Amino acid sequence: MAGIQKRVRASGTVTYVVRWQNADGSEHSKGGFRTRKAAQDWAAIEVEPKRRRGIHVDPNAGKVLFRDAAAAWLESRHDLKATTRAAYTGALAPTSEHTVKRHKRLAKLRIDNNFGDYPINAIRRDDISDWIARMLAAGKKPSTIRNAYFLVKQVLAQAVADGRLDSNPADYVKLPTDHNAGHVRAVDDPAMFLTPAQIAALVVATPWPFAVATHLAAWSGLRAAELAGLQVGDVTLPKLNLNPNAHAKPGTVRVERTVAWTGATPTAVPPKTKGSRRTVPLTAATTSHLRDYLAVHPRRNDPTAPLFPSVSLTAQRPTGVKNPAGASAENQATALAKLTTAEASARLALDWSQPYRHATMYKAVFRPAVVRTIRAATVSKDEAAALPPGLTWHALRHTYASLMIAAGRPPLEVGRFMGHAKVTTTLGVYAHLYTDDHTEAMSALGAMETGPQHAENVVPLWG
């Protein structure tokens, strides 16, 4: 049981000290109480209940900095995949000078900037709530805010479990939500779904070999990391049939791995979920594209070779013309979009020995191709080929789902081909794309209906 000691300072002031011993034999104390009752009350609430449960009581435990607590929490998470660990490490890391220069307005909203130097027992619910409000005011998406918040909450939850905090200050903090937020978020933005004509226009504007990757993404629904993880041996192409009247058998791609990057080193990691490891059948056109592509693939005979190569941009030849005074350099996507598809292809340096980094391909190939497609559609006045300006790569996956649904495929099949762990995920995201057609049901019901029956002594007033 905790003991109470009376102390008299040189000034004559009387204070009381609580002293106790933990199960491991270590002795601790906390002073500064002005009355014996205050010391007894504190011991009854903060010491005795924990000692009875065998919990180590240390009044200084909560003084550890959030930055150090976060590092210890991350080190203890042996269950994290390499990609998740890298994302958490980046989110919790101190803000670099490079980040400050590029995102000066948003740099102050990073986790370490707000909580890194604070002792965890000094963080209050109001501090977290104010941080969330500032992120929302800065224009961050609700999903981004929630991800950052739950990371902070996990670190503080571990501090509670370790006895450093009595309660989690992140509990009961109100979070911003989308109008359709939940466990799965419905995709109801029309810009997320392309038509076959738009896909074809985008493929034409994309340099080889990523024109093939773009076509495959839109007609197979593979995630970006899954596409980057494909190897030559994952593609199965049927033998060409000598009978021109026979139906062509579909090819398939097998999803076995994704690619995670640690610095400049790619690492093969398991797919996102158990359902992500799958075989996806391909359309006849996609099968034909892959057959032609593999015919010229430099490492087509090596089943472990990356299906699509690593890519980087070669340096542009200097023109010798300076920018006008006050003019800034063009955005990379805008500048590359001015090139023809052939000229853009000539700017790509391909390395067939390793898979591509999606972020690099996105900036050097995909975004310029989107802008190039929009410009071409504007010049030709072809509205059917025009793309949404903010089109993202992930929209190709949503496009595949919409095409499957338009083809009449049931949710279970759509979810299986897309690698969803549960069909509820498919329904949660795409249920609104399934239009209700009650024609067949109403016809069957109507067949059971008969005309009005009248007794012999009843004269119908009409007809």
C-alpha positions as CSV (number, residue, x, y, z in Angstrom):
1,M,0.0,0.0,0.0
2,A,1.2,3.5,-0.8
3,G,2.6,5.5,2.2
4,I,2.1,9.2,2.9
5,Q,5.0,11.2,4.3
6,K,4.9,14.7,5.8
7,R,7.6,17.1,4.8
8,V,8.3,20.6,6.2
9,R,10.3,22.9,4.0
10,A,12.8,25.5,5.2
11,S,10.2,28.1,4.7
12,G,7.8,26.3,7.1
13,T,5.5,25.1,4.3
14,V,4.1,21.7,4.9
15,T,3.7,19.3,1.9
16,Y,2.9,15.6,1.6
17,V,4.7,12.9,-0.4
18,V,3.2,9.7,-1.7
19,R,5.6,6.8,-1.7
20,W,5.1,3.3,-3.2
21,Q,6.9,0.2,-4.4
22,N,6.2,-1.6,-7.7
23,A,6.1,-5.3,-8.1
24,D,9.7,-5.3,-9.5
25,G,10.9,-3.7,-6.2
26,S,11.5,-0.3,-7.7
27,E,10.5,2.6,-5.4
28,H,8.8,5.8,-6.6
29,S,7.4,8.9,-5.1
30,K,5.3,11.9,-6.0
31,G,5.2,15.1,-3.9
32,G,3.8,18.6,-3.8
33,F,0.5,17.8,-2.2
34,R,-0.6,20.5,0.2
35,T,-2.8,18.3,2.4
36,R,-2.7,14.7,3.5
37,K,-6.2,14.1,2.1
38,A,-5.1,15.3,-1.4
39,A,-2.1,12.9,-1.2
40,Q,-4.3,10.0,-0.1
41,D,-6.9,10.7,-2.8
42,W,-4.2,10.8,-5.5
43,A,-2.8,7.5,-4.3
44,A,-6.2,5.9,-4.2
45,I,-6.9,6.8,-7.8
46,E,-3.5,6.7,-9.5
47,V,-1.5,4.1,-7.6
48,E,-3.5,1.5,-5.7
49,P,-5.8,0.3,-8.6
50,K,-2.8,-0.2,-10.8
51,R,-0.7,-1.9,-8.2
52,R,-3.5,-4.4,-7.5
53,R,-3.5,-5.3,-11.3
54,G,0.3,-5.6,-11.3
55,I,0.7,-2.5,-13.5
56,H,4.0,-0.6,-13.1
57,V,3.3,2.9,-11.8
58,D,5.7,5.6,-12.8
59,P,4.6,9.3,-12.6
60,N,7.4,10.2,-15.1
61,A,6.3,7.6,-17.7
62,G,4.1,10.1,-19.5
63,K,6.9,12.6,-19.9
64,V,8.3,10.7,-22.9
65,L,8.1,12.7,-26.1
66,F,5.5,11.8,-28.7
67,R,8.3,11.4,-31.3
68,D,10.0,8.8,-29.1
69,A,6.7,7.0,-28.3
70,A,5.9,6.9,-32.0
71,A,9.3,5.4,-32.8
72,A,8.9,2.7,-30.1
73,W,5.3,1.9,-31.3
74,L,6.4,1.6,-34.9
75,E,9.3,-0.7,-33.9
76,S,6.9,-3.0,-32.1
77,R,4.6,-3.4,-35.1
78,H,6.0,-6.6,-36.4
79,D,2.8,-7.3,-38.3
80,L,3.1,-4.4,-40.8
81,K,3.8,-5.0,-44.5
82,A,6.8,-3.2,-45.9
83,T,4.6,-0.8,-47.8
84,T,2.6,0.1,-44.7
85,R,5.7,0.4,-42.5
86,A,7.3,2.8,-45.1
87,A,4.1,4.9,-45.2
88,Y,3.9,5.1,-41.4
89,T,7.6,6.0,-41.2
90,G,7.1,8.8,-43.7
91,A,4.0,10.1,-42.0
92,L,5.7,10.2,-38.5
93,A,9.1,11.5,-39.7
94,P,10.2,15.0,-38.9
95,T,9.5,17.5,-41.7
96,S,12.5,17.8,-44.0
97,E,13.7,21.1,-45.5
98,H,12.8,19.7,-48.9
99,T,9.2,19.2,-47.8
100,V,9.0,22.7,-46.3
101,K,10.2,24.2,-49.5
102,R,7.7,22.3,-51.7
103,H,4.7,22.4,-49.3
104,K,5.3,25.4,-47.1
105,R,1.6,25.9,-46.3
106,L,1.0,22.2,-45.4
107,A,4.3,21.4,-43.7
108,K,3.1,22.8,-40.4
109,L,0.2,20.3,-40.4
110,R,2.4,17.2,-40.3
111,I,2.2,14.9,-37.2
112,D,5.8,15.6,-36.0
113,N,5.4,19.3,-36.3
114,N,2.4,19.3,-34.1
115,F,3.1,16.6,-31.5
116,G,6.7,15.5,-31.9
117,D,8.3,17.7,-29.2
118,Y,5.3,17.3,-26.8
119,P,5.4,14.9,-23.8
120,I,2.5,12.5,-24.4
121,N,0.9,13.4,-21.1
122,A,0.8,17.0,-22.2
123,I,-1.3,16.3,-25.3
124,R,-4.9,17.1,-24.8
125,R,-8.1,16.3,-26.7
126,D,-8.4,19.9,-27.7
127,D,-4.9,19.9,-29.2
128,I,-5.9,17.0,-31.5
129,S,-9.2,18.6,-32.3
130,D,-7.6,21.9,-33.2
131,W,-5.1,20.1,-35.5
132,I,-7.9,18.3,-37.3
133,A,-9.7,21.7,-37.8
134,R,-6.6,23.3,-39.3
135,M,-6.1,20.4,-41.7
136,L,-9.7,20.7,-42.8
137,A,-9.3,24.4,-43.3
138,A,-6.2,23.9,-45.3
139,G,-8.2,21.8,-47.8
140,K,-7.0,18.3,-46.9
141,K,-9.4,15.5,-47.8
142,P,-11.5,13.9,-45.0
143,S,-9.9,10.6,-45.8
144,T,-6.4,12.1,-45.5
145,I,-7.3,13.6,-42.2
146,R,-8.7,10.4,-40.8
147,N,-5.6,8.4,-41.8
148,A,-3.3,10.9,-40.0
149,Y,-5.6,11.0,-36.9
150,F,-5.8,7.2,-36.6
151,L,-2.0,7.0,-36.7
152,V,-1.7,9.4,-33.8
153,K,-4.5,7.5,-32.0
154,Q,-2.6,4.2,-32.3
155,V,0.6,5.7,-30.9
156,L,-1.3,7.1,-27.9
157,A,-3.3,3.8,-27.5
158,Q,0.0,2.0,-27.1
159,A,1.0,4.5,-24.4
160,V,-2.2,3.7,-22.5
161,A,-1.5,0.0,-22.8
162,D,2.1,0.5,-21.5
163,G,0.8,2.5,-18.5
164,R,2.2,5.8,-19.6
165,L,-1.2,7.3,-19.9
166,D,-4.5,6.7,-18.1
167,S,-6.7,7.4,-21.1
168,N,-6.3,8.2,-24.8
169,P,-6.7,11.9,-25.5
170,A,-7.6,11.0,-29.1
171,D,-10.8,9.2,-28.1
172,Y,-14.1,10.9,-28.9
173,V,-12.5,13.5,-31.3
174,K,-15.0,14.4,-34.0
175,L,-13.7,13.7,-37.5
176,P,-14.8,15.2,-40.9
177,T,-16.7,12.8,-43.1
178,D,-17.6,12.5,-46.7
179,H,-21.2,12.4,-47.6
180,N,-20.8,8.7,-48.2
181,A,-18.1,7.8,-45.7
182,G,-18.1,4.4,-44.1
183,H,-16.1,1.2,-44.1
184,V,-16.2,1.3,-47.9
185,R,-16.8,4.4,-49.9
186,A,-19.0,4.4,-52.9
187,V,-17.4,5.8,-56.1
188,D,-20.1,8.1,-57.5
189,D,-17.9,10.6,-59.4
190,P,-18.6,10.3,-63.2
191,A,-15.0,11.3,-63.8
192,M,-13.9,8.0,-62.4
193,F,-15.5,6.0,-65.2
194,L,-14.2,6.1,-68.8
195,T,-15.9,4.8,-71.9
196,P,-14.2,2.4,-74.3
197,A,-13.6,5.4,-76.7
198,Q,-11.9,7.4,-74.0
199,I,-9.7,4.4,-73.0
200,A,-8.7,4.0,-76.7
201,A,-7.8,7.7,-77.0
202,L,-5.7,7.5,-73.8
203,V,-3.8,4.4,-75.0
204,V,-3.0,6.1,-78.4
205,A,-1.6,9.1,-76.5
206,T,0.6,7.0,-74.2
207,P,4.2,6.1,-75.1
208,W,5.1,2.4,-75.6
209,P,5.4,0.2,-73.6
210,F,3.1,1.9,-71.1
211,A,0.3,2.1,-73.7
212,V,0.0,-1.6,-73.2
213,A,0.1,-1.2,-69.4
214,T,-2.6,1.5,-69.6
215,H,-4.8,-0.8,-71.8
216,L,-4.3,-3.7,-69.5
217,A,-5.1,-1.6,-66.4
218,A,-8.4,-0.4,-67.8
219,W,-9.5,-3.9,-69.1
220,S,-8.3,-6.0,-66.1
221,G,-8.8,-3.8,-63.1
222,L,-5.4,-4.5,-61.6
223,R,-4.2,-2.2,-58.9
224,A,-1.1,-0.1,-59.6
225,A,1.2,-2.1,-57.4
226,E,-0.2,-5.4,-58.9
227,L,0.5,-4.2,-62.4
228,A,4.1,-3.2,-61.5
229,G,4.6,-6.6,-59.9
230,L,3.6,-8.6,-63.0
231,Q,6.2,-10.9,-64.5
232,V,6.4,-12.4,-68.0
233,G,5.5,-15.8,-66.6
234,D,2.2,-14.4,-65.1
235,V,0.7,-14.0,-68.6
236,T,-0.9,-17.0,-70.2
237,L,-1.8,-16.7,-73.8
238,P,-3.9,-19.3,-75.6
239,K,-2.6,-21.0,-78.7
240,L,-3.8,-19.5,-82.0
241,N,-6.7,-21.4,-83.4
242,L,-6.4,-22.4,-87.1
243,N,-10.2,-22.4,-87.3
244,P,-11.2,-18.7,-88.1
245,N,-14.8,-19.5,-87.1
246,A,-13.9,-20.7,-83.6
247,H,-14.4,-18.4,-80.6
248,A,-11.0,-17.1,-79.4
249,K,-10.1,-18.3,-75.9
250,P,-9.2,-15.5,-73.5
251,G,-5.7,-15.0,-72.1
252,T,-5.2,-14.5,-68.4
253,V,-2.9,-12.7,-66.0
254,R,-2.1,-14.1,-62.6
255,V,-1.6,-11.8,-59.7
256,E,0.9,-13.2,-57.3
257,R,2.8,-10.2,-55.9
258,T,3.0,-6.4,-55.7
259,V,6.1,-4.2,-55.7
260,A,7.2,-2.0,-52.7
261,W,10.1,0.4,-53.0
262,T,12.5,1.1,-50.2
263,G,14.7,3.9,-51.4
264,A,15.9,2.7,-54.8
265,T,15.4,-1.0,-54.1
266,P,12.2,-2.8,-55.3
267,T,10.9,-5.6,-53.1
268,A,8.2,-8.2,-54.0
269,V,5.5,-8.3,-51.3
270,P,2.3,-10.3,-51.1
271,P,-0.9,-8.7,-52.6
272,K,-3.2,-6.5,-50.6
273,T,-5.7,-9.1,-49.4
274,K,-6.2,-12.8,-49.5
275,G,-8.6,-12.3,-52.4
276,S,-6.0,-10.2,-54.3
277,R,-4.1,-13.3,-55.3
278,R,-6.1,-14.3,-58.3
279,T,-6.2,-15.1,-62.1
280,V,-8.0,-12.5,-64.2
281,P,-9.3,-13.4,-67.7
282,L,-8.7,-11.0,-70.5
283,T,-10.7,-9.8,-73.5
284,A,-9.7,-10.9,-77.0
285,A,-8.4,-7.4,-77.7
286,T,-6.3,-7.3,-74.5
287,T,-5.0,-10.8,-75.3
288,S,-4.0,-9.6,-78.7
289,H,-2.2,-6.6,-77.3
290,L,-0.2,-8.7,-74.9
291,R,0.7,-11.2,-77.6
292,D,2.1,-8.5,-79.8
293,Y,3.9,-6.9,-76.8
294,L,5.5,-10.1,-75.7
295,A,6.7,-10.8,-79.2
296,V,9.1,-7.8,-78.9
297,H,9.8,-8.0,-75.2
298,P,13.6,-8.2,-74.7
299,R,13.3,-10.8,-72.0
300,R,10.2,-12.7,-73.2
301,N,11.9,-16.1,-72.6
302,D,12.5,-15.3,-68.9
303,P,9.3,-16.0,-66.9
304,T,10.7,-14.0,-63.9
305,A,11.4,-10.9,-65.9
306,P,9.3,-7.8,-65.1
307,L,6.4,-7.5,-67.6
308,F,6.9,-3.8,-67.8
309,P,10.3,-2.1,-67.4
310,S,11.6,0.6,-65.0
311,V,11.4,4.0,-66.6
312,S,13.1,7.4,-66.3
313,L,13.2,10.5,-68.3
314,T,16.3,11.3,-70.4
315,A,17.6,14.9,-70.1
316,Q,16.2,17.3,-72.6
317,R,18.6,18.8,-75.0
318,P,19.2,22.5,-74.2
319,T,17.5,24.9,-76.6
320,G,19.7,27.8,-75.9
321,V,16.7,30.0,-75.4
322,K,16.2,31.5,-72.0
323,N,12.8,31.9,-70.4
324,P,11.4,35.5,-70.5
325,A,12.0,37.6,-67.4
326,G,9.7,36.5,-64.6
327,A,8.5,33.4,-66.4
328,S,8.7,30.1,-64.5
329,A,9.5,26.7,-65.9
330,E,6.6,24.8,-67.2
331,N,4.9,22.0,-65.3
332,Q,6.5,18.7,-66.3
333,A,3.2,17.2,-67.5
334,T,2.4,20.3,-69.5
335,A,5.8,20.4,-71.1
336,L,5.8,16.7,-72.0
337,A,2.2,16.8,-73.3
338,K,3.4,19.1,-76.0
339,L,5.4,16.3,-77.5
340,T,3.9,13.8,-79.9
341,T,3.5,10.2,-78.6
342,A,6.6,9.2,-80.6
343,E,8.6,12.1,-79.3
344,A,7.6,11.3,-75.7
345,S,8.5,7.7,-76.2
346,A,12.0,8.8,-77.3
347,R,12.4,10.6,-74.0
348,L,12.0,7.4,-72.0
349,A,14.9,5.4,-70.7
350,L,13.8,1.8,-70.1
351,D,15.5,-0.7,-67.8
352,W,14.2,-4.2,-68.4
353,S,16.0,-5.6,-65.4
354,Q,13.7,-4.3,-62.8
355,P,10.0,-3.3,-62.4
356,Y,8.9,0.3,-62.8
357,R,8.2,2.7,-59.9
358,H,4.5,3.7,-60.3
359,A,5.1,7.3,-59.0
360,T,7.8,7.9,-61.6
361,M,5.7,6.4,-64.4
362,Y,2.7,8.4,-63.3
363,K,4.6,11.7,-63.5
364,A,6.7,11.0,-66.6
365,V,4.2,9.0,-68.7
366,F,0.6,8.9,-67.5
367,R,-0.2,12.6,-66.6
368,P,1.4,13.9,-69.8
369,A,-0.6,11.3,-71.7
370,V,-3.9,12.6,-70.1
371,V,-3.1,16.2,-71.0
372,R,-2.0,15.1,-74.5
373,T,-5.4,13.2,-75.0
374,I,-7.4,16.3,-73.8
375,R,-5.5,18.5,-76.3
376,A,-6.0,16.1,-79.2
377,A,-9.7,15.8,-78.4
378,T,-10.0,19.6,-78.3
379,V,-8.2,20.1,-81.6
380,S,-10.3,17.3,-83.3
381,K,-13.5,18.4,-81.5
382,D,-14.0,14.8,-80.6
383,E,-16.0,15.1,-77.4
384,A,-16.3,11.3,-77.1
385,A,-12.5,11.0,-76.6
386,A,-12.2,13.9,-74.1
387,L,-10.9,13.0,-70.7
388,P,-11.6,14.6,-67.3
389,P,-8.7,16.9,-66.5
390,G,-8.1,15.4,-63.1
391,L,-8.1,11.8,-64.2
392,T,-6.0,9.5,-62.0
393,W,-4.6,6.1,-62.6
394,H,-6.9,4.5,-60.1
395,A,-9.8,5.6,-62.2
396,L,-8.8,2.9,-64.7
397,R,-9.6,0.3,-62.0
398,H,-13.0,1.9,-61.4
399,T,-13.5,1.9,-65.2
400,Y,-13.0,-1.8,-65.3
401,A,-15.7,-2.3,-62.7
402,S,-18.1,-0.1,-64.6
403,L,-17.5,-2.0,-67.8
404,M,-18.0,-5.4,-66.1
405,I,-21.3,-4.2,-64.6
406,A,-22.4,-2.8,-67.9
407,A,-21.7,-6.2,-69.5
408,G,-24.2,-7.7,-67.0
409,R,-21.6,-9.5,-64.8
410,P,-22.9,-10.2,-61.2
411,P,-21.2,-8.6,-58.1
412,L,-19.6,-11.8,-57.0
413,E,-17.7,-12.2,-60.3
414,V,-16.8,-8.5,-60.4
415,G,-15.4,-8.7,-56.9
416,R,-13.5,-11.9,-57.6
417,F,-11.8,-10.5,-60.7
418,M,-11.0,-7.2,-58.9
419,G,-9.4,-9.0,-55.9
420,H,-11.9,-7.8,-53.3
421,A,-11.7,-9.9,-50.1
422,K,-15.5,-9.7,-49.7
423,V,-18.4,-9.1,-52.1
424,T,-19.7,-6.5,-49.6
425,T,-16.8,-4.4,-50.7
426,T,-17.8,-4.6,-54.3
427,L,-21.4,-3.7,-53.4
428,G,-20.4,-0.9,-51.1
429,V,-18.3,0.8,-53.8
430,Y,-20.3,0.0,-57.0
431,A,-23.9,-1.0,-56.0
432,H,-25.2,2.3,-57.4
433,L,-24.0,1.3,-60.9
434,Y,-26.3,-1.7,-61.0
435,T,-29.5,-0.4,-62.5
436,D,-32.8,-2.0,-61.5
437,D,-34.5,-3.8,-64.4
438,H,-37.8,-5.3,-63.2
439,T,-39.1,-6.1,-66.7
440,E,-38.8,-9.9,-66.3
441,A,-40.2,-9.9,-62.8
442,M,-43.2,-7.7,-63.7
443,S,-43.9,-9.8,-66.8
444,A,-44.1,-13.0,-64.7
445,L,-46.3,-11.2,-62.2
446,G,-48.5,-9.8,-64.9
447,A,-49.0,-13.3,-66.4
448,M,-50.8,-14.3,-63.2
449,E,-53.2,-11.4,-63.4
450,T,-56.8,-11.9,-64.8
451,G,-59.5,-9.6,-65.8
452,P,-62.4,-8.6,-63.4
453,Q,-65.0,-11.3,-62.8
454,H,-68.7,-10.3,-62.5
455,A,-71.7,-12.2,-61.1
456,E,-74.7,-12.9,-63.4
457,N,-76.8,-10.2,-61.8
458,V,-74.1,-7.6,-62.1
459,V,-74.0,-5.4,-65.2
460,P,-70.6,-3.8,-65.9
461,L,-70.8,0.0,-66.3
462,W,-67.8,0.0,-68.8
463,G,-67.3,-2.1,-71.8
